[in-house]
Amino acid sequence: MDLLVCDIGTSSIRAAIVRDDATVLHEQHKMFLPDSPAPGLVEFDAAALAAVVLETARAALDARGGPVAAVGITNQRGSAVVWDRATGVPIGPAQGWQDLRTIMSCLTHRAEGFRFAPNTAATKFESILDEFDPERSRDLCVGTVDSWIAWTLTEGAVHVTDPSNAAITSVLRADGSGWHQGALDAVRVPERMLPALVDTSGVIGPATALRGAPPIAALVGDQQASLVGQGCVAPGPAKITFGTGGMLDLVLGPERPRFETRGEGGTFPIVTARLGGAITWGLEAIMLSAGTNVEWLRDDLGILPTSEASHDVAQQCDDTGGVTYVPALLGLGSPRWDYGARGTLLGLTRGSGRPQIVRAVLEGVAERGADLVEAAQQDSGATIDVLRIDGGMSRNPTFVQALADAAQKPVEISPVCEATTLGAGFMAGLAVGAWSGLDDLAATWAPIARYEPGAPTDRDRWRAAVDRAAKWLPDLSAVDF
């Protein structure tokens, strides 16, 4: 049985065929970069995005040469799209999850008792509506990217989302049962504009815009899809995706974490999936910059020809020679949220060269990965047995061994570099009988490598380095969402 997956990322769009033997074939990929018309603004043309999704999906189906059993959609979660219900035309630019134009609105609402973050959709909906429908009189649809693509593929037949995406809007009830009327009133979003909540895995409607009109059978946020794609469907293992940033996610079970928005360890409650109407909860810990640090070495400092070369360069020295790097180019996420922290190189001497600095950057990202593990264990009260990782940095042996050493956990490498696509295929296949249950999905996990922890790193010294990087911009450090 073959499944089509539409995977909509922040800077690129993929479509691929996922087979019931857990292989990914006929991948189509196209860059789709957001616009930044001014500092802090990140937006995109939702109609153009939909056109690229259709283009790549149709190309994957053509490469497959026949029909598929179902379609799964996975996506970057916090972006906001608003479109006209009758015409299906977006009323203005969509706002990306990285867009910061609503910071002041978030702070204003916090004074009113509502904790909205600028990387969630609530105040983005508010901002777009304030500009294009200030009276809230038009017949509009608001939604995250999954809603917009489901609408596109069904040619306007459905307006839906699932709780793994809805929970990132900041307007879902704490128990995940429906929309929070008080939060909606605060941002002046009429409930009639919002999508209906459906299961993460389940048949939604036919994708009539595609050949054969296969049923859409899964909507799932990108990090939750990656979690499933790496076989993390029950408590025990956790996954970290090391892309531009880093996201650790783990499954907890049917009970929601006790804290409302953010735990003492700096993690957030997430809905990992809703199946058969029952919600499974988890936690997410966030590193604001991961692969970005290697890109900085490559593109800005010019000391690497490619990102992949970082491994070979780092291997030219046995250790960093006392150099420590704190990867806080965009601030610090979990456990200590500090938007005013900045990237920091410490311990430089005349003997510090290119290999030592490259190794220090890789080890610094690994130490931040260990921070995420500690944060998740603190807030969940659970022990993480093993780390499973995907993303570009998962292919760097120097980095992966450093992560195992810093976290003191075995690290297993996903056979698919981007496990998001595989996870969305799993959820779609689950709805149409390709797999009989979550245990079947867990059984597909077959890492391409496993790294055992060696000697532990000096975590006290690492924390002292983080203290040096913290609060570099005090005014920005004082901002908390």
Rosetta blueprint (number, residue, H / E / L):
1 M L
2 D E
3 L E
4 L E
5 V E
6 C E
7 D E
8 I E
9 G L
10 T L
11 S L
12 S E
13 I E
14 R E
15 A E
16 A E
17 I E
18 V E
19 R E
20 D L
21 D L
22 A L
23 T L
24 V E
25 L E
26 H E
27 E E
28 Q E
29 H E
30 K E
31 M E
32 F L
33 L L
34 P L
35 D E
36 S L
37 P L
38 A L
39 P L
40 G L
41 L L
42 V L
43 E E
44 F E
45 D L
46 A H
47 A H
48 A H
49 L H
50 A H
51 A H
52 V H
53 V H
54 L H
55 E H
56 T H
57 A H
58 R H
59 A H
60 A H
61 L H
62 D H
63 A H
64 R H
65 G L
66 G L
67 P L
68 V L
69 A L
70 A E
71 V E
72 G E
73 I E
74 T E
75 N E
76 Q L
77 R L
78 G L
79 S L
80 A E
81 V E
82 V E
83 W E
84 D E
85 R L
86 A L
87 T L
88 G L
89 V L
90 P E
91 I L
92 G L
93 P L
94 A E
95 Q E
96 G L
97 W L
98 Q L
99 D L
100 L L
101 R L
102 T L
103 I H
104 M H
105 S H
106 C H
107 L H
108 T H
109 H H
110 R H
111 A H
112 E L
113 G L
114 F L
115 R L
116 F L
117 A L
118 P L
119 N L
120 T L
121 A L
122 A H
123 T H
124 K H
125 F H
126 E H
127 S H
128 I H
129 L H
130 D H
131 E H
132 F H
133 D L
134 P L
135 E L
136 R L
137 S L
138 R L
139 D L
140 L E
141 C E
142 V E
143 G E
144 T L
145 V H
146 D H
147 S H
148 W H
149 I H
150 A H
151 W H
152 T H
153 L H
154 T L
155 E L
156 G L
157 A L
158 V L
159 H L
160 V E
161 T E
162 D L
163 P H
164 S H
165 N H
166 A H
167 A L
168 I L
169 T L
170 S L
171 V L
172 L E
173 R L
174 A L
175 D L
176 G L
177 S L
178 G L
179 W E
180 H L
181 Q H
182 G H
183 A H
184 L H
185 D H
186 A H
187 V H
188 R L
189 V L
190 P L
191 E H
192 R H
193 M H
194 L L
195 P L
196 A E
197 L E
198 V L
199 D L
200 T L
201 S E
202 G E
203 V E
204 I E
205 G E
206 P E
207 A L
208 T L
209 A L
210 L L
211 R L
212 G L
213 A L
214 P L
215 P E
216 I E
217 A E
218 A E
219 L E
220 V E
221 G E
222 D H
223 Q H
224 Q H
225 A H
226 S H
227 L H
228 V H
229 G H
230 Q L
231 G L
232 C L
233 V L
234 A L
235 P L
236 G L
237 P L
238 A E
239 K E
240 I E
241 T E
242 F E
243 G L
244 T L
245 G L
246 G E
247 M E
248 L E
249 D E
250 L E
251 V E
252 L E
253 G E
254 P L
255 E L
256 R L
257 P L
258 R L
259 F L
260 E L
261 T L
262 R L
263 G L
264 E L
265 G L
266 G L
267 T L
268 F E
269 P E
270 I E
271 V E
272 T E
273 A E
274 R E
275 L E
276 G L
277 G L
278 A E
279 I E
280 T E
281 W E
282 G E
283 L E
284 E E
285 A E
286 I E
287 M E
288 L L
289 S L
290 A L
291 G H
292 T H
293 N H
294 V H
295 E H
296 W H
297 L H
298 R H
299 D H
300 D H
301 L L
302 G L
303 I L
304 L L
305 P L
306 T L
307 S L
308 E L
309 A H
310 S H
311 H H
312 D H
313 V H
314 A H
315 Q L
316 Q L
317 C L
318 D L
319 D L
320 T L
321 G L
322 G L
323 V L
324 T E
325 Y E
326 V E
327 P L
328 A L
329 L L
330 L L
331 G L
332 L E
333 G L
334 S L
335 P L
336 R L
337 W L
338 D E
339 Y L
340 G L
341 A L
342 R L
343 G L
344 T E
345 L E
346 L E
347 G L
348 L L
349 T L
350 R L
351 G L
352 S L
353 G L
354 R H
355 P H
356 Q H
357 I H
358 V H
359 R H
360 A H
361 V H
362 L H
363 E H
364 G H
365 V H
366 A H
367 E H
368 R H
369 G H
370 A H
371 D H
372 L H
373 V H
374 E H
375 A H
376 A H
377 Q H
378 Q H
379 D H
380 S H
381 G L
382 A L
383 T L
384 I L
385 D L
386 V L
387 L E
388 R E
389 I E
390 D E
391 G L
392 G H
393 M H
394 S H
395 R H
396 N L
397 P H
398 T H
399 F H
400 V H
401 Q H
402 A H
403 L H
404 A H
405 D H
406 A H
407 A H
408 Q L
409 K L
410 P L
411 V E
412 E E
413 I E
414 S L
415 P L
416 V L
417 C L
418 E L
419 A H
420 T H
421 T H
422 L H
423 G H
424 A H
425 G H
426 F H
427 M H
428 A H
429 G H
430 L H
431 A H
432 V L
433 G L
434 A L
435 W L
436 S L
437 G L
438 L H
439 D H
440 D H
441 L H
442 A H
443 A H
444 T L
445 W L
446 A L
447 P L
448 I L
449 A E
450 R E
451 Y E
452 E L
453 P L
454 G L
455 A L
456 P L
457 T L
458 D L
459 R H
460 D H
461 R H
462 W H
463 R H
464 A H
465 A H
466 V H
467 D H
468 R H
469 A H
470 A L
471 K L
472 W L
473 L L
474 P H
475 D H
476 L H
477 S H
478 A L
479 V L
480 D L
481 F L
